[in-house]
Amino acid sequence: IYFVDMSRCTKKVNAFAERLEKKYDTPVDAHVYVDRCLNDTHPFGIHFDWNHNVIVQCEGITNFKVWEKMEGLSRESWGERGRGKLSMLGKKPLLDVDMKPGDVIWIPKHHPHLATSKTIRLSVSFPLAVPAEDGTVFQQREWVEL
């Protein structure tokens, strides 16, 4: 299960998204991932994203594999989520790491990657928007308390 548009789900998530926005001068969202089905294959499989991602492991253990950057990509041939027929079998990943709670990974855009849950997992991905062709705007990050 994953939830998108979650950058304001908690004060900590909102504050971290804001810090990334200020550092990289681009809008940042948050996606929350939960996996309780350890026998299932990852729904995204090996894929790449059109933006950079900072992923924070909150609970459990997740194995991340990241391969070399793909060149010559177009949205017309790969779609918005970069999930065309992509197989990295036989190619050694640049990174193969088990992430534990508190670990953080930066996955640059266009780098194929695969997340495999080794235990029940909770993680948050912070995608950094690709500058401004799509009209993406910064969110208001003020936190309202009643």
FENQUITA-V221420 format. One record per residue. D_FIRST is the distance of its C-alpha to the first C-alpha in Angstrom with 2 decimals. Layout:
d_first=D_FIRST
d_first=D_FIRST
This chain:
d_first=0.00
d_first=3.75
d_first=6.89
d_first=10.18
d_first=13.71
d_first=13.24
d_first=16.48
d_first=18.22
d_first=15.86
d_first=18.37
d_first=21.82
d_first=21.03
d_first=18.20
d_first=20.53
d_first=23.50
d_first=21.97
d_first=20.92
d_first=24.50
d_first=26.07
d_first=24.41
d_first=25.60
d_first=29.08
d_first=29.32
d_first=28.25
d_first=29.35
d_first=26.29
d_first=23.51
d_first=20.33
d_first=16.89
d_first=13.95
d_first=10.25
d_first=8.26
d_first=5.92
d_first=5.27
d_first=6.32
d_first=8.70
d_first=9.74
d_first=12.33
d_first=14.28
d_first=11.99
d_first=12.62
d_first=10.34
d_first=9.22
d_first=11.25
d_first=13.99
d_first=16.82
d_first=16.80
d_first=18.47
d_first=17.98
d_first=20.80
d_first=20.68
d_first=20.95
d_first=18.02
d_first=18.42
d_first=15.67
d_first=16.11
d_first=15.11
d_first=14.93
d_first=14.49
d_first=14.95
d_first=16.10
d_first=14.66
d_first=17.13
d_first=17.49
d_first=19.95
d_first=21.42
d_first=24.19
d_first=27.02
d_first=26.69
d_first=26.94
d_first=29.90
d_first=30.91
d_first=27.54
d_first=27.37
d_first=24.70
d_first=26.80
d_first=26.37
d_first=22.83
d_first=20.98
d_first=19.06
d_first=16.23
d_first=18.72
d_first=17.47
d_first=20.87
d_first=22.20
d_first=21.89
d_first=23.13
d_first=24.23
d_first=25.54
d_first=28.91
d_first=28.42
d_first=28.21
d_first=25.51
d_first=26.94
d_first=24.60
d_first=23.10
d_first=22.00
d_first=20.13
d_first=18.67
d_first=19.09
d_first=18.49
d_first=20.41
d_first=20.47
d_first=19.99
d_first=20.08
d_first=21.28
d_first=20.31
d_first=22.86
d_first=22.28
d_first=23.12
d_first=22.52
d_first=20.47
d_first=18.01
d_first=15.68
d_first=13.32
d_first=13.54
d_first=12.31
d_first=15.57
d_first=14.56
d_first=11.76
d_first=10.43
d_first=9.80
d_first=10.92
d_first=11.86
d_first=13.03
d_first=16.09
d_first=17.10
d_first=20.83
d_first=21.90
d_first=24.48
d_first=27.70
d_first=28.66
d_first=28.93
d_first=26.13
d_first=27.59
d_first=24.73
d_first=26.15
d_first=25.74
d_first=24.22
d_first=26.42
d_first=25.33
d_first=27.67
d_first=26.14
d_first=27.52
d_first=28.30
d_first=29.95
